[in-house]
Amino acid sequence: MKRRNVIKGLALIPVMGNVLPGGVAKAELLEETLGSTSETTLSSFLDETNIYRSLGVEPIINCRGSFTIIGGSVKLPVVSQALEAASKNFVQLDELAEAAGKRLAELTQTEWGLVSSGCAAGVQHITAACITGGSPERLIRIPDLTGFEKTEVIIPRYSRQHYDHAVRNTGVKIITVATAEENLNRQLIPGQL
């Protein structure tokens, strides 16, 4: 047995609880839905019948945590059940977003919550909310910020990263500061967040 296959097999340890024994029903449902060649089980993780390998995609061992670029996170069984239940109904999405935001705020004891498709989308949504002040009329004008009071975002140099594009896509100008003192001493002019 190759060392690589042993290491790949270690990735199964966190998901064993999802696969056995309740996962058997999920695997059967997956097989029924996608066909037997797509079944993903403990035994097929390293096999060519793995749903990802059948598409020519190599599954990875997640040693990083929840990152959008590697699929976000493995869903808890209760989340899979909720998704299955929700898939049987239609709903007005604006109403759902409002209700979900309110519920997330209650759970996290914060002002509001937001469900996004990933980190970049979340950063872009929040930036848009800050520059528009929640105004739907302004929202549809992005990235044309003509006449907006807030058109710049200050980001510390150490926080610059690959998600900066999500901020820039809203049309704002990014201002980089090197130190906290530079940020404090900087005369905040209208237009900065």
Residue frames as a rotation matrix with the C-alpha (Angstrom) as fourth column:
MET 1
0.584 0.812 0.000 0.00
0.812 -0.584 0.000 0.00
0.000 0.000 -1.000 0.00
LYS 2
-0.184 -0.645 0.742 1.32
0.600 -0.672 -0.435 3.42
0.779 0.365 0.510 -0.93
ARG 3
-0.709 -0.167 -0.686 1.94
0.677 -0.435 -0.594 6.01
-0.199 -0.885 0.421 1.79
ARG 4
-0.924 0.382 0.027 -0.25
-0.340 -0.852 0.398 8.46
0.175 0.359 0.917 -0.17
ASN 5
-0.208 0.891 -0.404 -3.22
-0.063 0.400 0.914 6.08
0.976 0.215 -0.027 0.04
VAL 6
-0.254 0.063 -0.965 -2.74
0.911 0.350 -0.217 5.66
0.325 -0.935 -0.146 3.79
ILE 7
-0.910 -0.122 -0.396 -2.71
0.271 -0.899 -0.344 9.45
-0.314 -0.420 0.851 4.25
LYS 8
-0.692 0.721 -0.019 -5.81
-0.423 -0.384 0.821 9.81
0.584 0.577 0.571 2.05
GLY 9
-0.139 0.642 -0.754 -7.54
0.454 0.718 0.528 7.23
0.880 -0.269 -0.392 4.21
LEU 10
-0.707 -0.183 -0.683 -6.88
0.706 -0.249 -0.663 9.36
-0.048 -0.951 0.305 7.30
ALA 11
-0.909 0.394 0.136 -9.25
-0.344 -0.893 0.291 11.95
0.236 0.218 0.947 5.85
LEU 12
-0.222 0.871 -0.438 -12.08
0.028 0.455 0.890 9.53
0.975 0.185 -0.125 6.55
ILE 13
-0.698 -0.103 -0.709 -11.69
0.658 0.299 -0.691 9.67
0.283 -0.949 -0.141 10.32
PRO 14
-0.919 0.348 -0.184 -13.70
-0.188 -0.799 -0.572 12.91
-0.346 -0.491 0.800 10.79
VAL 15
-0.402 0.813 -0.421 -16.53
-0.888 -0.233 0.397 11.71
0.225 0.533 0.816 8.55
MET 16
-0.883 0.040 -0.468 -16.97
0.058 0.998 -0.025 8.20
0.466 -0.050 -0.884 9.96
GLY 17
-0.758 0.627 -0.179 -19.73
0.196 -0.042 -0.980 9.45
-0.622 -0.778 -0.091 12.23
ASN 18
-0.193 0.687 -0.701 -21.61
-0.783 -0.538 -0.312 10.71
-0.592 0.488 0.641 9.18
VAL 19
-0.390 -0.036 -0.920 -21.12
-0.806 0.497 0.322 7.52
0.446 0.867 -0.222 7.21
LEU 20
-0.512 0.134 -0.848 -21.76
0.228 0.974 0.017 4.80
0.828 -0.185 -0.529 9.80
PRO 21
-0.698 0.325 0.638 -24.43
0.519 0.843 0.139 3.65
-0.493 0.428 -0.757 10.58
GLY 22
0.244 0.876 -0.417 -26.90
0.261 -0.473 -0.842 6.45
-0.934 0.096 -0.344 9.68
GLY 23
-0.220 -0.437 -0.872 -24.78
-0.673 -0.579 0.460 7.29
-0.706 0.688 -0.166 6.66
VAL 24
-0.813 -0.039 0.581 -25.75
0.281 0.847 0.451 4.01
-0.510 0.530 -0.678 5.03
ALA 25
0.209 0.966 0.150 -29.20
0.755 -0.062 -0.653 5.44
-0.622 0.250 -0.742 4.30
LYS 26
0.455 -0.114 -0.883 -27.58
-0.339 -0.939 -0.054 8.61
-0.824 0.324 -0.466 2.90
ALA 27
-0.648 -0.755 -0.100 -25.30
-0.430 0.255 0.866 6.54
-0.629 0.604 -0.489 0.68
GLU 28
-0.519 0.549 0.655 -28.31
0.699 0.714 -0.045 4.59
-0.492 0.434 -0.754 -0.58
LEU 29
0.560 0.733 -0.387 -30.16
0.403 -0.649 -0.646 7.84
-0.724 0.205 -0.658 -1.29
LEU 30
0.051 -0.651 -0.757 -27.09
-0.606 -0.622 0.495 9.18
-0.793 0.434 -0.426 -3.12
GLU 31
-0.841 -0.356 0.407 -26.86
0.031 0.720 0.693 5.97
-0.540 0.596 -0.595 -5.16
GLU 32
-0.061 0.921 0.384 -30.55
0.824 0.264 -0.502 6.17
-0.563 0.286 -0.775 -5.99
THR 33
0.662 0.346 -0.665 -30.21
0.080 -0.914 -0.397 9.81
-0.746 0.210 -0.633 -7.02
LEU 34
0.290 -0.673 -0.681 -26.89
-0.817 -0.545 0.190 9.77
-0.499 0.501 -0.707 -8.86
GLY 35
0.744 -0.025 -0.668 -26.45
-0.430 0.748 -0.507 6.12
0.512 0.664 0.545 -9.83
SER 36
0.950 -0.305 -0.066 -24.23
0.265 0.676 0.688 3.43
-0.165 -0.671 0.723 -8.43
THR 37
0.259 -0.917 0.302 -21.06
0.828 0.050 -0.559 4.72
0.498 0.395 0.772 -10.13
SER 38
-0.036 -0.236 0.971 -21.35
-0.102 -0.966 -0.239 7.95
0.994 -0.107 0.011 -8.11
GLU 39
0.848 0.433 -0.306 -21.85
0.221 0.236 0.946 6.40
0.482 -0.870 0.104 -4.66
THR 40
-0.124 -0.877 0.465 -19.52
-0.393 -0.387 -0.834 7.88
0.911 -0.286 -0.296 -2.07
THR 41
0.933 0.349 -0.085 -18.95
-0.084 0.442 0.893 5.65
0.349 -0.826 0.442 0.93
LEU 42
0.576 -0.738 0.352 -16.14
-0.562 -0.045 0.826 4.77
-0.594 -0.673 -0.441 3.27
SER 43
0.248 -0.473 0.846 -15.08
0.391 0.848 0.359 1.96
-0.886 0.241 0.395 0.95
SER 44
0.531 0.012 0.847 -15.16
0.847 -0.027 -0.531 4.07
0.016 1.000 -0.024 -2.21
PHE 45
0.822 -0.225 -0.523 -13.22
-0.024 -0.931 0.363 7.08
-0.569 -0.286 -0.771 -0.91
LEU 46
-0.151 -0.975 -0.162 -10.02
-0.423 -0.085 0.902 5.80
-0.893 0.205 -0.400 -2.51
ASP 47
-0.255 0.148 0.956 -11.80
0.637 0.769 0.051 4.04
-0.727 0.622 -0.290 -5.36
GLU 48
-0.981 -0.119 0.156 -12.50
0.196 -0.528 0.826 5.37
-0.016 0.841 0.541 -8.84
THR 49
-0.227 0.969 0.099 -16.26
0.788 0.123 0.603 5.23
0.572 0.215 -0.792 -8.05
ASN 50
-0.404 0.031 -0.914 -15.85
0.693 -0.642 -0.328 8.20
-0.597 -0.766 0.238 -5.71
ILE 51
0.601 0.784 0.155 -18.21
0.697 -0.418 -0.582 10.91
-0.392 0.458 -0.798 -6.97
TYR 52
0.622 -0.431 -0.654 -15.38
-0.398 -0.893 0.210 13.42
-0.674 0.130 -0.727 -7.36
ARG 53
-0.470 -0.848 0.243 -12.98
-0.224 0.381 0.897 11.00
-0.854 0.367 -0.369 -9.03
SER 54
-0.051 0.523 0.851 -15.74
0.795 0.537 -0.282 10.03
-0.604 0.662 -0.443 -11.48
LEU 55
0.933 0.354 -0.065 -15.57
0.266 -0.800 -0.538 13.67
-0.243 0.484 -0.841 -12.64
GLY 56
0.382 -0.879 0.286 -11.77
0.650 0.036 -0.759 13.59
0.656 0.476 0.585 -12.81
VAL 57
0.362 -0.202 0.910 -11.39
-0.527 -0.849 0.021 15.65
0.769 -0.487 -0.414 -9.60
GLU 58
-0.329 -0.591 -0.737 -9.02
0.353 0.647 -0.676 14.49
0.876 -0.483 -0.005 -6.85
PRO 59
0.820 0.571 -0.039 -10.56
0.220 -0.251 0.943 14.64
0.528 -0.782 -0.332 -3.35
ILE 60
-0.176 -0.908 0.380 -8.28
-0.171 -0.352 -0.920 16.31
0.970 -0.226 -0.093 -0.82
ILE 61
-0.002 0.073 -0.997 -7.58
0.942 0.334 0.023 15.98
0.335 -0.940 -0.069 2.87
ASN 62
0.486 0.271 0.831 -8.77
0.106 -0.962 0.252 19.16
0.867 -0.034 -0.497 4.54
CYS 63
-0.020 -0.574 -0.819 -6.13
0.980 0.151 -0.129 20.30
0.198 -0.805 0.560 7.01
ARG 64
-0.785 -0.319 0.531 -7.14
0.338 -0.939 -0.065 23.99
0.519 0.129 0.845 6.82
GLY 65
-0.667 0.651 -0.363 -10.65
0.238 -0.275 -0.931 24.28
-0.706 -0.708 0.029 8.23
SER 66
0.325 0.892 0.315 -13.65
0.709 -0.009 -0.706 25.90
-0.626 0.452 -0.635 6.54
PHE 67
-0.572 -0.495 -0.654 -12.53
-0.152 -0.719 0.678 27.52
-0.806 0.487 0.336 3.29
THR 68
0.444 0.823 -0.354 -14.84
-0.479 -0.115 -0.870 28.25
-0.757 0.556 0.343 0.36
ILE 69
0.100 -0.487 -0.868 -12.19
-0.995 -0.027 -0.099 27.30
0.025 0.873 -0.487 -2.19
ILE 70
-0.880 -0.396 -0.262 -12.08
-0.394 0.917 -0.063 23.70
0.265 0.047 -0.963 -0.91
GLY 71
-0.443 0.800 -0.405 -15.82
0.308 0.560 0.769 23.27
0.842 0.216 -0.495 -0.57
GLY 72
0.151 0.508 0.848 -16.54
-0.629 -0.612 0.479 25.22
0.762 -0.606 0.228 2.59
SER 73
-0.580 -0.275 0.767 -17.20
-0.795 0.394 -0.461 22.59
-0.175 -0.877 -0.447 5.20
VAL 74
-0.828 0.365 -0.426 -18.70
0.210 0.906 0.368 19.14
0.520 0.215 -0.826 5.59
LYS 75
-0.195 0.854 0.483 -22.37
-0.643 -0.483 0.595 19.54
0.741 -0.194 0.643 6.43
LEU 76
-0.830 0.082 0.552 -23.68
-0.460 0.459 -0.760 18.25
-0.316 -0.885 -0.343 9.72
PRO 77
-0.826 0.547 0.134 -26.47
0.559 0.765 0.321 15.67
0.073 0.340 -0.938 9.38
VAL 78
-0.075 0.844 -0.531 -29.04
0.672 -0.351 -0.652 18.17
-0.737 -0.405 -0.541 10.69
VAL 79
-0.300 -0.103 -0.949 -28.02
-0.463 -0.853 0.239 20.61
-0.834 0.511 0.208 7.93
SER 80
-0.985 -0.055 -0.165 -28.41
-0.170 0.502 0.848 17.92
0.037 0.863 -0.504 5.26
GLN 81
-0.523 0.850 -0.066 -31.86
0.831 0.490 -0.264 17.12
-0.192 -0.193 -0.962 6.67
ALA 82
-0.001 0.503 -0.864 -32.86
0.211 -0.845 -0.492 20.80
-0.977 -0.183 -0.106 6.60
LEU 83
-0.634 -0.295 -0.715 -31.66
-0.594 -0.405 0.695 21.13
-0.494 0.865 0.082 3.00
GLU 84
-0.944 0.324 0.053 -33.63
0.303 0.796 0.523 18.04
0.128 0.510 -0.850 2.01
ALA 85
-0.200 0.918 -0.342 -36.79
0.827 -0.029 -0.561 19.38
-0.525 -0.395 -0.754 3.69
ALA 86
-0.084 0.119 -0.989 -36.34
-0.146 -0.984 -0.105 22.82
-0.986 0.136 0.100 2.10
SER 87
-0.899 -0.367 -0.238 -35.85
-0.277 0.059 0.959 21.32
-0.338 0.928 -0.155 -1.36
LYS 88
-0.653 0.721 0.233 -39.49
0.756 0.638 0.146 20.22
-0.043 0.272 -0.961 -1.38
ASN 89
0.401 0.797 -0.451 -40.89
0.757 -0.566 -0.327 23.76
-0.516 -0.210 -0.831 -1.26
PHE 90
-0.152 -0.361 0.920 -40.69
0.703 -0.693 -0.156 27.10
0.694 0.623 0.360 -3.03
VAL 91
0.323 0.207 -0.923 -40.25
0.841 -0.510 0.180 30.32
-0.434 -0.835 -0.339 -1.07
GLN 92
0.887 -0.057 0.458 -39.84
0.180 -0.870 -0.459 34.04
0.425 0.489 -0.762 -1.80
LEU 93
0.183 -0.934 -0.307 -36.06
0.819 0.318 -0.477 34.51
0.543 -0.164 0.823 -1.41
ASP 94
-0.357 -0.276 0.892 -36.19
-0.151 -0.926 -0.346 38.10
0.922 -0.258 0.289 -0.09
GLU 95
0.563 0.655 0.504 -38.48
-0.649 -0.027 0.760 36.91
0.512 -0.755 0.410 2.70
LEU 96
0.834 -0.322 -0.448 -36.21
0.436 0.882 0.178 33.95
0.338 -0.343 0.876 3.43
ALA 97
-0.165 -0.956 0.242 -33.10
0.554 -0.292 -0.780 36.17
0.816 0.005 0.578 3.56
GLU 98
-0.104 0.229 0.968 -34.85
-0.562 -0.816 0.133 38.52
0.821 -0.530 0.214 5.98
ALA 99
0.840 0.513 0.176 -35.99
-0.446 0.469 0.763 35.68
0.309 -0.719 0.623 8.26
ALA 100
0.617 -0.684 -0.389 -32.62
0.646 0.723 -0.247 33.90
0.450 -0.098 0.887 8.14
GLY 101
-0.280 -0.737 0.615 -30.76
0.195 -0.672 -0.715 37.15
0.940 -0.080 0.332 8.95
LYS 102
0.217 0.472 0.854 -33.02
-0.757 -0.471 0.453 37.77
0.616 -0.745 0.255 11.92
ARG 103
0.974 0.184 -0.130 -32.59
-0.082 0.826 0.558 34.20
0.210 -0.533 0.820 13.21
LEU 104
0.272 -0.952 -0.139 -28.80
0.686 0.294 -0.666 34.29
0.675 0.086 0.733 12.79
ALA 105
-0.249 -0.311 0.917 -28.71
-0.292 -0.879 -0.377 37.56
0.923 -0.362 0.128 14.73
GLU 106
0.652 0.549 0.523 -30.64
-0.678 0.114 0.726 35.95
0.339 -0.828 0.446 17.57
LEU 107
0.910 -0.294 -0.291 -28.33
0.337 0.935 0.109 32.91
0.241 -0.197 0.950 17.63
THR 108
0.019 -0.996 0.087 -25.12
0.811 -0.035 -0.583 34.94
0.584 0.082 0.807 17.50
GLN 109
0.452 0.272 -0.849 -26.41
0.786 -0.571 0.236 37.82
-0.421 -0.774 -0.473 19.65
THR 110
-0.746 -0.665 -0.027 -25.48
0.537 -0.626 0.566 40.34
-0.393 0.407 0.824 16.97
GLU 111
-0.492 0.523 -0.696 -27.20
-0.418 -0.843 -0.337 43.12
-0.764 0.126 0.633 15.11
TRP 112
0.557 0.657 -0.509 -27.87
-0.772 0.183 -0.608 41.08
-0.307 0.731 0.609 11.97
GLY 113
-0.121 -0.565 0.816 -26.89
-0.027 0.824 0.566 37.90
-0.992 0.046 -0.115 10.11
LEU 114
0.313 0.139 -0.940 -26.21
-0.906 -0.253 -0.339 37.10
-0.285 0.957 0.047 6.49
VAL 115
0.346 -0.201 0.916 -26.04
0.239 0.963 0.122 33.85
-0.907 0.177 0.381 4.54
SER 116
0.337 -0.304 -0.891 -23.70
-0.851 -0.503 -0.150 34.11
-0.403 0.809 -0.428 1.57
SER 117
0.962 0.027 -0.271 -22.30
-0.181 0.806 -0.564 31.70
0.204 0.592 0.780 -0.98
GLY 118
0.389 -0.875 -0.288 -18.81
0.845 0.463 -0.268 32.06
0.369 -0.139 0.919 0.49
CYS 119
-0.011 -0.502 -0.865 -16.26
0.814 -0.507 0.284 34.43
-0.581 -0.701 0.414 2.00
ALA 120
-0.903 -0.380 0.198 -15.83
0.420 -0.692 0.587 36.68
-0.086 0.614 0.785 -1.04
ALA 121
-0.261 0.890 0.374 -19.59
0.474 -0.220 0.853 37.04
0.841 0.400 -0.364 -1.44
GLY 122
0.454 0.419 -0.787 -19.98
0.886 -0.117 0.449 37.85
0.095 -0.901 -0.424 2.26
VAL 123
-0.394 -0.693 -0.604 -17.24
0.676 -0.664 0.321 40.50
-0.623 -0.281 0.730 2.13
GLN 124
-0.893 0.079 0.444 -18.79
0.332 -0.552 0.765 42.03
0.305 0.830 0.466 -1.00
HIS 125
0.083 0.996 -0.025 -22.31
0.669 -0.037 0.742 42.06
0.738 -0.078 -0.670 0.51
ILE 126
0.361 0.010 -0.933 -21.11
0.884 -0.321 0.339 43.72
-0.296 -0.947 -0.125 3.72
THR 127
-0.728 -0.649 -0.220 -19.07
0.516 -0.730 0.448 46.32
-0.451 0.212 0.867 1.82
ALA 128
-0.642 0.569 0.514 -22.11
0.386 -0.340 0.858 47.09
0.663 0.749 -0.002 -0.35
ALA 129
0.370 0.802 -0.468 -24.26
0.830 -0.059 0.554 47.46
0.417 -0.594 -0.688 2.76
CYS 130
-0.025 -0.469 -0.883 -21.76
0.798 -0.542 0.265 49.91
-0.603 -0.697 0.388 4.27
ILE 131
-0.903 -0.428 -0.037 -21.45
0.320 -0.729 0.605 52.11
-0.286 0.534 0.795 1.19
THR 132
-0.578 0.749 0.324 -25.18
0.259 -0.208 0.943 52.17
0.774 0.629 -0.074 0.38
GLY 133
-0.864 0.267 0.426 -26.48
-0.502 -0.413 -0.760 52.48
-0.027 -0.871 0.491 3.91
GLY 134
-0.663 0.615 0.427 -29.04
0.339 0.755 -0.561 49.84
-0.668 -0.227 -0.709 3.01
SER 135
-0.042 0.649 -0.759 -30.59
-0.560 -0.645 -0.521 51.95
-0.828 0.403 0.390 0.24
PRO 136
0.205 0.178 0.962 -31.96
0.535 0.803 -0.263 49.75
-0.820 0.569 0.069 -2.58
GLU 137
0.984 0.174 -0.034 -31.70
0.078 -0.598 -0.798 52.72
-0.159 0.782 -0.602 -4.97
ARG 138
0.386 -0.917 -0.105 -27.98
-0.893 -0.400 0.207 53.03
-0.231 0.014 -0.973 -4.27
LEU 139
0.027 -0.364 0.931 -27.44
-0.206 0.909 0.362 49.28
-0.978 -0.202 -0.050 -4.32
ILE 140
0.617 0.273 0.738 -28.46
0.577 0.481 -0.660 48.99
-0.536 0.833 0.140 -7.97
ARG 141
0.941 -0.315 -0.121 -25.99
-0.328 -0.772 -0.544 51.77
0.078 0.552 -0.830 -8.88
ILE 142
0.276 -0.884 0.376 -22.92
-0.447 0.228 0.865 49.85
-0.851 -0.407 -0.333 -7.67
PRO 143
0.100 -0.842 -0.530 -20.12
0.977 -0.018 0.214 50.03
-0.189 -0.539 0.821 -8.87
ASP 144
-0.239 -0.124 0.963 -20.91
0.457 -0.889 -0.001 53.60
0.857 0.440 0.269 -10.00
LEU 145
-0.082 0.118 -0.990 -20.48
0.996 -0.037 -0.087 55.44
-0.047 -0.992 -0.114 -6.69
THR 146
-0.697 -0.135 0.705 -21.06
0.336 -0.929 0.154 58.94
0.634 0.344 0.692 -8.08
GLY 147
-0.068 0.666 0.742 -22.65
-0.485 -0.672 0.559 61.02
0.872 -0.322 0.369 -5.32
PHE 148
0.584 0.213 -0.783 -22.09
0.475 0.693 0.542 58.41
0.659 -0.688 0.304 -2.58
GLU 149
0.795 -0.298 0.529 -20.78
-0.572 -0.659 0.489 59.71
0.203 -0.691 -0.694 0.74
LYS 150
0.317 -0.661 0.681 -18.67
-0.451 0.526 0.721 56.57
-0.834 -0.535 -0.131 1.33
THR 151
0.904 -0.027 -0.426 -16.37
-0.407 0.243 -0.880 55.59
0.127 0.970 0.209 -1.54
GLU 152
-0.057 -0.981 -0.185 -13.19
-0.620 0.180 -0.764 54.41
0.783 0.071 -0.618 0.18
VAL 153
0.949 0.241 -0.202 -12.31
-0.015 0.676 0.736 51.49
0.314 -0.696 0.646 2.46
ILE 154
0.175 -0.908 0.381 -9.33
-0.938 -0.271 -0.217 51.58
0.301 -0.319 -0.899 4.83
ILE 155
0.944 0.033 -0.329 -7.56
0.022 0.986 0.163 48.23
0.330 -0.161 0.930 5.18
PRO 156
0.532 -0.813 0.235 -4.46
-0.575 -0.143 0.806 47.63
-0.622 -0.564 -0.544 7.35
ARG 157
0.011 -0.632 -0.775 -1.52
-0.975 0.165 -0.149 46.36
0.222 0.758 -0.614 5.26
TYR 158
-0.844 -0.403 0.355 -1.40
-0.498 0.834 -0.238 43.12
-0.200 -0.378 -0.904 7.29
SER 159
-0.178 0.869 0.463 -5.03
-0.064 0.459 -0.886 42.43
-0.982 -0.187 -0.026 6.36
ARG 160
0.083 0.165 -0.983 -4.59
-0.963 -0.242 -0.122 42.75
-0.258 0.956 0.139 2.59
GLN 161
-0.484 -0.160 0.860 -5.40
-0.142 0.984 0.103 39.41
-0.863 -0.072 -0.499 0.98
HIS 162
-0.977 0.047 0.208 -6.92
0.211 0.327 0.921 37.62
-0.025 0.944 -0.330 -1.96
TYR 163
-0.115 0.993 -0.035 -10.45
0.981 0.108 -0.159 38.66
-0.154 -0.053 -0.987 -0.90
ASP 164
-0.553 -0.151 -0.819 -9.63
0.176 -0.982 0.062 42.34
-0.814 -0.110 0.570 -1.60
HIS 165
-0.975 0.192 0.111 -11.22
0.090 -0.112 0.990 41.89
0.202 0.975 0.092 -5.02
ALA 166
-0.228 0.948 -0.221 -14.59
0.924 0.282 0.258 41.44
0.307 -0.145 -0.940 -3.31
VAL 167
0.044 0.158 -0.986 -14.20
0.600 -0.794 -0.100 44.91
-0.799 -0.588 -0.130 -1.78
ARG 168
-0.768 -0.452 -0.453 -12.91
-0.068 -0.646 0.760 46.50
-0.636 0.615 0.466 -5.03
ASN 169
-0.785 0.483 0.389 -15.81
0.591 0.394 0.704 45.02
0.187 0.782 -0.595 -7.04
THR 170
0.174 0.879 -0.444 -18.18
0.923 -0.303 -0.238 47.39
-0.344 -0.369 -0.864 -5.25
GLY 171
0.511 -0.015 0.860 -16.38
0.595 -0.715 -0.366 50.34
0.620 0.699 -0.356 -6.87
VAL 172
0.981 -0.139 -0.132 -14.64
0.019 -0.617 0.786 51.65
-0.191 -0.774 -0.603 -3.75
LYS 173
0.343 -0.938 0.044 -11.03
-0.357 -0.173 -0.918 52.78
0.869 0.299 -0.394 -3.56
ILE 174
0.772 -0.161 -0.615 -8.93
0.573 0.597 0.562 50.78
0.277 -0.786 0.553 -1.08
ILE 175
0.467 -0.633 0.617 -6.70
-0.612 -0.736 -0.291 52.86
0.638 -0.241 -0.731 1.20
THR 176
0.493 -0.386 -0.779 -3.89
0.534 0.842 -0.079 50.86
0.687 -0.377 0.622 2.84
VAL 177
0.619 -0.359 0.699 -2.46
-0.696 -0.663 0.275 51.86
0.365 -0.657 -0.660 6.21
ALA 178
-0.086 -0.786 -0.612 0.69
-0.196 0.616 -0.763 50.30
0.977 0.054 -0.207 7.66
THR 179
-0.857 -0.279 -0.433 0.07
0.363 0.271 -0.892 50.80
0.366 -0.921 -0.132 11.38
ALA 180
0.102 0.900 -0.424 -2.73
0.983 -0.028 0.179 51.48
0.149 -0.435 -0.888 13.83
GLU 181
-0.178 -0.253 -0.951 -1.09
0.531 -0.838 0.124 54.82
-0.829 -0.483 0.283 14.57
GLU 182
-0.984 -0.180 0.013 -1.19
0.097 -0.465 0.880 55.76
-0.153 0.867 0.475 10.90
ASN 183
-0.394 0.913 0.105 -4.87
0.679 0.212 0.703 54.94
0.620 0.349 -0.703 10.86
LEU 184
0.259 0.483 -0.836 -5.53
0.938 -0.331 0.099 56.95
-0.229 -0.811 -0.539 14.06
ASN 185
-0.341 -0.504 -0.793 -3.41
0.329 -0.855 0.401 59.90
-0.881 -0.124 0.458 12.93
ARG 186
-0.833 0.096 0.545 -4.90
0.538 -0.090 0.838 59.86
0.130 0.991 0.024 9.44
GLN 187
-0.705 0.648 -0.287 -7.45
-0.449 -0.722 -0.527 62.60
-0.549 -0.243 0.800 9.09
LEU 188
-0.547 0.588 0.596 -10.62
0.660 0.741 -0.124 60.68
-0.514 0.326 -0.793 8.24
ILE 189
-0.858 0.243 -0.452 -12.15
-0.430 -0.821 0.375 62.47
-0.280 0.516 0.809 5.31
PRO 190
0.148 0.980 0.132 -15.73
-0.621 0.196 -0.759 62.01
-0.769 0.030 0.638 4.13
GLY 191
0.464 0.094 -0.881 -16.03
-0.836 0.375 -0.400 58.98
0.293 0.922 0.253 1.93
GLN 192
-0.571 -0.736 -0.363 -14.01
-0.532 0.668 -0.520 56.53
0.626 -0.104 -0.773 4.03
LEU 193
0.622 0.713 -0.324 -15.41
-0.244 0.570 0.784 53.51
0.744 -0.409 0.529 5.83
